[in-house]
Amino acid sequence: MEVMKNVDYDQPLIQVNTLSKHFGVTIALNEVSFEVPKGVICGLVGENGSGKSTFASILAGIIEETKGEIYFEGKLWKPSNVLEAQKNGVAMIVQETGTLENVTVAENIFLGQEMMFSNGIFISRKKMFAAAQEILDELEIKSFKAGTPTHRLDMQDRKLVEIAKAMYWKPKVFIVDETTTALSHTGRELLYGLMKKLTENGTTVLFISHDLEELEEQCHIISVLRDGDFVGTLKRDEFDTERLKEMMIGRNLEGNYYHADDEGYSDEVVLRAEHITTLTDLLCFNVELHKGEVLGVGGLSDCGMHTLGKALFGAEKVLDGEVILGDGTVINNTKTAVEHKMAYMSKDRDRESLALNATVKENIVSIAHKANQVLGPIISFKKEAEHAQKQINDLSIKCASEKHLVSTLSGGNKQKIVFGKWIGVDSEILIMDCPTRGVDIGVKAAMYKLIYDMKKNGKSIVLISEELPELIGMSDRIIIMRDGEISGEIKRSEGLSEQKLINAML
């Protein structure tokens, strides 16, 4: 990106003074102090649980600080709610779902502002839809219309709705919290272009991401948090990936994330799709998964890879053809899949993999009934507690206790719970859809080690990913999908490269 020539670092738009936030005994922010100038893209980075989203949520009026102060444009900033923050210049795209499903796109954009379109006692939906469509057109969002019911949209398009909603407020501060991981290449380019345009007009963008390459490309400055403490800020000419990693983690991160060998896998087929057709995306699709194999699946947006993951697990209706296990069992629903030691980790973990209003323990033991039974169908609460605590300890899940509500945890710790739920019941076939989405480099490295260890222990893994380095680094074999079909297949032994994968995608 073309960097602004005249960033005045001595004129802060946001000043943070000894800001703290406590969730019970958990300290999310510990007397944090730093400044953000006007008209810059400020990257905010740190490991999961470092306090990034907590700070952003305080700034956006979602939660209140425990103590300390934020000054915005030289005045004390203490919004009582999100709407007040938006009206006064701070808008945020949250990390997970920030839309209501059972209303239209227009109603999501103008949620809480419907009276703007009233004719006496009635709301003019026509005027609301026209105003919303004007915003979508200005942002060049063409994949849906203002009147589209939001429940019909996929995760990416719901994020685009949130972007449109934020832009209505013409914010002075635009907070982007882990949004690009939910977007395709086209969606990311749209967001990058918007952020650049905003800063040129004097808006400050607070950009939270775990992708250091992305941050270094897009940001003017990067501020680092670690375990609730402010570590420091680097200007663009100071950017250095290894230095950022060390600031985030507090030590050098040694070794390679990925496995470098080519051990291969068994000839034994443990799962196969035979000519499967779904309502959308897949038509007469065939694929095989072998024992001890990490099968990578990649492609561009809407290629069908996410639908494939659900179909293999029985979560997407197969209209024709069959998904069959090695023993001949047909997988046509999720109950059968779970009974036969299959696991599925959804890209959209908050909606499809977790019960956010339940505890860590309740999520981890949710499919472990048989493992914790005593005397027939009776479940032992003691065994359940031990089962949950083992996963908390083994995966280093940061939580106050097993009774901690999942909704209050960071993205990385949520994802660890998803892993723990399935690992705890000794799943043999694991379908992972973007398993490292929204996690930091430390957690990502730990998850890659888990995947590799499972492979070595004979587990079979379908790794669906939008990150080419992840596919190349972790897969024994990669299939690339385009328009619901396999457009390329490359084995690790043949040599994997981004160019080969890109050629197959295009």
Secondary structure as the mmCIF struct_conf table of DSSP 4:
data_model
#
loop_
_struct_conf.conf_type_id
_struct_conf.id
_struct_conf.beg_label_comp_id
_struct_conf.beg_label_asym_id
_struct_conf.beg_label_seq_id
_struct_conf.end_label_comp_id
_struct_conf.end_label_asym_id
_struct_conf.end_label_seq_id
HELX_LH_PP_P HELX_LH_PP_P1 GLU A 2 MET A 4
BEND BEND1 LYS A 5 LYS A 5
TURN_TY1_P TURN_TY1_P1 TYR A 9 ASP A 10
BEND BEND2 GLN A 11 GLN A 11
STRN STRN1 PRO A 12 PHE A 23
TURN_TY1_P TURN_TY1_P2 GLY A 24 VAL A 25
STRN STRN2 THR A 26 PRO A 37
TURN_TY1_P TURN_TY1_P3 LYS A 38 GLY A 39
STRN STRN3 ILE A 41 VAL A 45
BEND BEND3 GLU A 47 GLU A 47
TURN_TY1_P TURN_TY1_P4 ASN A 48 GLY A 49
BEND BEND4 SER A 50 GLY A 51
HELX_RH_AL_P HELX_RH_AL_P1 LYS A 52 LEU A 59
TURN_TY1_P TURN_TY1_P5 ALA A 60 GLY A 61
BEND BEND5 ILE A 62 ILE A 63
BEND BEND6 THR A 66 THR A 66
STRN STRN4 LYS A 67 PHE A 72
TURN_TY1_P TURN_TY1_P6 GLU A 73 GLY A 74
STRN STRN5 LYS A 75 LEU A 76
BEND BEND7 SER A 80 ASN A 81
HELX_RH_AL_P HELX_RH_AL_P2 VAL A 82 LYS A 87
TURN_TY1_P TURN_TY1_P7 ASN A 88 GLY A 89
STRN STRN6 VAL A 90 ILE A 93
BEND BEND8 GLN A 95 GLU A 96
BEND BEND9 THR A 99 THR A 99
TURN_TY1_P TURN_TY1_P8 GLU A 101 ASN A 102
BEND BEND10 VAL A 103 VAL A 103
STRN STRN7 THR A 104 THR A 104
HELX_RH_AL_P HELX_RH_AL_P3 VAL A 105 ILE A 109
TURN_TY1_P TURN_TY1_P9 PHE A 110 GLY A 112
HELX_RH_3T_P HELX_RH_3T_P1 GLU A 114 PHE A 117
STRN STRN8 SER A 118 ASN A 119
TURN_TY1_P TURN_TY1_P10 GLY A 120 ILE A 121
STRN STRN9 PHE A 122 ILE A 123
HELX_RH_AL_P HELX_RH_AL_P4 ARG A 125 GLU A 138
TURN_TY1_P TURN_TY1_P11 LEU A 139 GLU A 140
BEND BEND11 SER A 143 PHE A 144
TURN_TY1_P TURN_TY1_P12 ALA A 146 GLY A 147
BEND BEND12 THR A 148 THR A 148
STRN STRN10 PRO A 149 PRO A 149
HELX_RH_3T_P HELX_RH_3T_P2 THR A 150 ARG A 152
BEND BEND13 LEU A 153 LEU A 153
HELX_RH_AL_P HELX_RH_AL_P5 MET A 155 TYR A 168
TURN_TY1_P TURN_TY1_P13 TRP A 169 TRP A 169
BEND BEND14 LYS A 172 LYS A 172
STRN STRN11 VAL A 173 ASP A 177
BEND BEND15 GLU A 178 GLU A 178
HELX_RH_3T_P HELX_RH_3T_P3 THR A 180 ALA A 182
BEND BEND16 LEU A 183 LEU A 183
HELX_RH_AL_P HELX_RH_AL_P6 HIS A 185 GLU A 200
TURN_TY1_P TURN_TY1_P14 ASN A 201 GLY A 202
STRN STRN12 THR A 204 ILE A 208
BEND BEND17 HIS A 210 HIS A 210
HELX_RH_AL_P HELX_RH_AL_P7 LEU A 212 GLN A 218
BEND BEND18 HIS A 220 HIS A 220
STRN STRN13 ILE A 221 ARG A 226
TURN_TY1_P TURN_TY1_P15 ASP A 227 GLY A 228
STRN STRN14 ASP A 229 LYS A 235
HELX_RH_3T_P HELX_RH_3T_P4 ARG A 236 GLU A 238
HELX_RH_AL_P HELX_RH_AL_P8 THR A 241 ILE A 249
BEND BEND19 GLY A 250 ARG A 251
BEND BEND20 GLY A 255 GLY A 255
BEND BEND21 TYR A 257 TYR A 258
BEND BEND22 ASP A 267 ASP A 267
STRN STRN15 VAL A 269 THR A 278
BEND BEND23 LEU A 279 ASP A 281
BEND BEND24 LEU A 283 CYS A 284
STRN STRN16 PHE A 285 HIS A 290
TURN_TY1_P TURN_TY1_P16 LYS A 291 GLY A 292
STRN STRN17 VAL A 294 GLY A 299
BEND BEND25 LEU A 300 LEU A 300
TURN_TY1_P TURN_TY1_P17 SER A 301 ASP A 302
BEND BEND26 CYS A 303 GLY A 304
HELX_RH_AL_P HELX_RH_AL_P9 MET A 305 PHE A 313
TURN_TY1_P TURN_TY1_P18 GLY A 314 GLY A 314
BEND BEND27 GLU A 316 GLU A 316
STRN STRN18 VAL A 318 LEU A 325
TURN_TY1_P TURN_TY1_P19 GLY A 326 ASP A 327
BEND BEND28 GLY A 328 GLY A 328
STRN STRN19 VAL A 330 VAL A 330
BEND BEND29 ASN A 333 ASN A 333
HELX_RH_AL_P HELX_RH_AL_P10 THR A 334 GLU A 339
TURN_TY1_P TURN_TY1_P20 HIS A 340 LYS A 341
STRN STRN20 MET A 342 MET A 345
BEND BEND30 LYS A 347 ASP A 348
HELX_RH_AL_P HELX_RH_AL_P11 ARG A 349 GLU A 352
TURN_TY1_P TURN_TY1_P21 SER A 353 SER A 353
TURN_TY1_P TURN_TY1_P22 LEU A 356 ASN A 357
BEND BEND31 ALA A 358 ALA A 358
STRN STRN21 THR A 359 THR A 359
HELX_RH_AL_P HELX_RH_AL_P12 VAL A 360 ILE A 364
TURN_TY1_P TURN_TY1_P23 VAL A 365 ILE A 367
TURN_TY1_P TURN_TY1_P24 HIS A 369 HIS A 369
HELX_RH_3T_P HELX_RH_3T_P5 LYS A 370 ASN A 372
STRN STRN22 GLN A 373 GLN A 373
BEND BEND32 LEU A 375 LEU A 375
TURN_TY1_P TURN_TY1_P25 GLY A 376 PRO A 377
HELX_LH_PP_P HELX_LH_PP_P2 ILE A 378 ILE A 378
STRN STRN23 ILE A 379 ILE A 379
HELX_LH_PP_P HELX_LH_PP_P3 SER A 380 SER A 380
HELX_RH_AL_P HELX_RH_AL_P13 PHE A 381 ASP A 394
TURN_TY1_P TURN_TY1_P26 LEU A 395 SER A 396
BEND BEND33 ALA A 400 SER A 401
TURN_TY1_P TURN_TY1_P27 GLU A 402 LYS A 403
BEND BEND34 HIS A 404 HIS A 404
STRN STRN24 LEU A 405 LEU A 405
HELX_RH_3T_P HELX_RH_3T_P6 VAL A 406 THR A 408
BEND BEND35 LEU A 409 LEU A 409
HELX_RH_AL_P HELX_RH_AL_P14 GLY A 411 ILE A 423
TURN_TY1_P TURN_TY1_P28 GLY A 424 ASP A 426
BEND BEND36 GLU A 428 GLU A 428
STRN STRN25 ILE A 429 ASP A 433
BEND BEND37 CYS A 434 CYS A 434
TURN_TY1_P TURN_TY1_P29 PRO A 435 GLY A 438
HELX_RH_AL_P HELX_RH_AL_P15 ILE A 441 LYS A 456
TURN_TY1_P TURN_TY1_P30 ASN A 457 GLY A 458
STRN STRN26 SER A 460 ILE A 464
BEND BEND38 GLU A 466 GLU A 466
HELX_RH_AL_P HELX_RH_AL_P16 LEU A 468 MET A 474
BEND BEND39 ASP A 476 ASP A 476
STRN STRN27 ARG A 477 ARG A 482
TURN_TY1_P TURN_TY1_P31 ASP A 483 GLY A 484
STRN STRN28 GLU A 485 LYS A 491
HELX_RH_3T_P HELX_RH_3T_P7 ARG A 492 GLU A 494
HELX_RH_AL_P HELX_RH_AL_P17 GLU A 498 MET A 505
#
